[in-house]
Amino acid sequence: MRKEKWLLIFFMVLLALALADYSWIIISNNKITGSVLVTEAVPKYSSGQQVTNFATAFNIETNGVSDGNITLTLAENPVYLEQY
């Protein structure tokens, strides 16, 4: 499966779960290894004028992968996943 396709699938799953008021999710896929970057889709700032550096405008964290599993804690914002 192409990287872009799995990222879209995971984003859609996370968005659906966030809308359903779940607070965490475990994603399991034996092909996922290493780490995953989790980037919130909504910037930290309320206005684009407040952004001085695009690289720091979004909350980003790195989650480890254990045996193909990723455990995420979801908040109100949708997230993007990227294999790192």
C-alpha positions as a Markdown table, in Angstrom:
| # | Residue | x | y | z |
|---|---|---|---|---|
| 1 | Met | 0.0 | 0.0 | 0.0 |
| 2 | Arg | 1.4 | 3.4 | -0.9 |
| 3 | Lys | 2.4 | 5.7 | 2.0 |
| 4 | Glu | 0.0 | 8.4 | 1.0 |
| 5 | Lys | -2.9 | 5.9 | 1.0 |
| 6 | Trp | -2.3 | 4.6 | 4.5 |
| 7 | Leu | -1.8 | 8.1 | 5.9 |
| 8 | Leu | -5.2 | 9.0 | 4.5 |
| 9 | Ile | -6.8 | 5.9 | 5.9 |
| 10 | Phe | -5.4 | 6.5 | 9.4 |
| 11 | Phe | -6.4 | 10.2 | 9.2 |
| 12 | Met | -9.9 | 9.3 | 8.4 |
| 13 | Val | -10.0 | 6.7 | 11.2 |
| 14 | Leu | -8.7 | 9.2 | 13.7 |
| 15 | Leu | -11.1 | 11.9 | 12.6 |
| 16 | Ala | -14.0 | 9.5 | 12.9 |
| 17 | Leu | -12.9 | 8.5 | 16.4 |
| 18 | Ala | -12.3 | 12.1 | 17.5 |
| 19 | Leu | -15.9 | 12.9 | 16.4 |
| 20 | Ala | -17.2 | 10.0 | 18.3 |
| 21 | Asp | -15.6 | 11.3 | 21.6 |
| 22 | Tyr | -13.1 | 8.5 | 22.0 |
| 23 | Ser | -10.0 | 9.7 | 23.8 |
| 24 | Trp | -7.5 | 7.1 | 22.6 |
| 25 | Ile | -6.9 | 4.6 | 19.9 |
| 26 | Ile | -4.5 | 1.8 | 19.1 |
| 27 | Ile | -3.5 | 1.3 | 15.5 |
| 28 | Ser | -2.1 | -2.0 | 14.6 |
| 29 | Asn | -0.3 | -2.8 | 11.3 |
| 30 | Asn | 2.7 | -5.1 | 11.2 |
| 31 | Lys | 4.2 | -3.1 | 8.3 |
| 32 | Ile | 4.7 | 0.0 | 10.5 |
| 33 | Thr | 8.1 | 0.2 | 12.1 |
| 34 | Gly | 10.3 | 2.8 | 13.8 |
| 35 | Ser | 8.4 | 6.0 | 14.8 |
| 36 | Val | 5.4 | 8.0 | 13.7 |
| 37 | Leu | 5.1 | 11.7 | 13.6 |
| 38 | Val | 1.8 | 12.9 | 14.9 |
| 39 | Thr | 0.9 | 16.5 | 13.7 |
| 40 | Glu | -2.2 | 18.3 | 14.8 |
| 41 | Ala | -4.1 | 19.6 | 11.8 |
| 42 | Val | -5.0 | 22.9 | 13.5 |
| 43 | Pro | -2.2 | 25.4 | 14.3 |
| 44 | Lys | -1.4 | 26.6 | 17.8 |
| 45 | Tyr | -2.3 | 30.2 | 16.9 |
| 46 | Ser | -5.7 | 31.8 | 16.4 |
| 47 | Ser | -4.5 | 34.0 | 13.5 |
| 48 | Gly | -1.9 | 33.5 | 10.7 |
| 49 | Gln | -0.4 | 36.8 | 11.7 |
| 50 | Gln | 0.8 | 35.3 | 14.9 |
| 51 | Val | 2.9 | 32.6 | 13.1 |
| 52 | Thr | 6.5 | 33.6 | 12.9 |
| 53 | Asn | 7.9 | 30.2 | 12.0 |
| 54 | Phe | 5.8 | 27.7 | 10.0 |
| 55 | Ala | 7.9 | 24.8 | 11.3 |
| 56 | Thr | 6.7 | 25.5 | 14.9 |
| 57 | Ala | 3.1 | 26.6 | 14.1 |
| 58 | Phe | 1.6 | 23.1 | 14.7 |
| 59 | Asn | 1.9 | 20.7 | 17.7 |
| 60 | Ile | 4.1 | 17.8 | 16.6 |
| 61 | Glu | 5.1 | 14.8 | 18.6 |
| 62 | Thr | 6.9 | 11.5 | 17.9 |
| 63 | Asn | 5.3 | 8.2 | 18.9 |
| 64 | Gly | 7.2 | 5.0 | 19.0 |
| 65 | Val | 5.9 | 1.8 | 17.3 |
| 66 | Ser | 5.9 | -1.4 | 19.3 |
| 67 | Asp | 5.3 | -4.6 | 17.4 |
| 68 | Gly | 3.4 | -2.7 | 14.7 |
| 69 | Asn | 1.2 | -0.9 | 17.3 |
| 70 | Ile | 0.8 | 2.8 | 17.8 |
| 71 | Thr | -1.1 | 4.1 | 20.8 |
| 72 | Leu | -2.4 | 7.7 | 20.5 |
| 73 | Thr | -4.3 | 9.9 | 22.8 |
| 74 | Leu | -6.7 | 12.1 | 20.9 |
| 75 | Ala | -7.8 | 15.6 | 21.7 |
| 76 | Glu | -10.3 | 17.9 | 19.9 |
| 77 | Asn | -8.1 | 18.4 | 16.8 |
| 78 | Pro | -7.7 | 16.0 | 14.0 |
| 79 | Val | -4.1 | 14.7 | 13.4 |
| 80 | Tyr | -1.9 | 13.6 | 10.5 |
| 81 | Leu | 0.3 | 10.5 | 10.9 |
| 82 | Glu | 3.5 | 10.2 | 9.1 |
| 83 | Gln | 5.9 | 7.2 | 9.3 |
| 84 | Tyr | 9.3 | 8.7 | 10.5 |
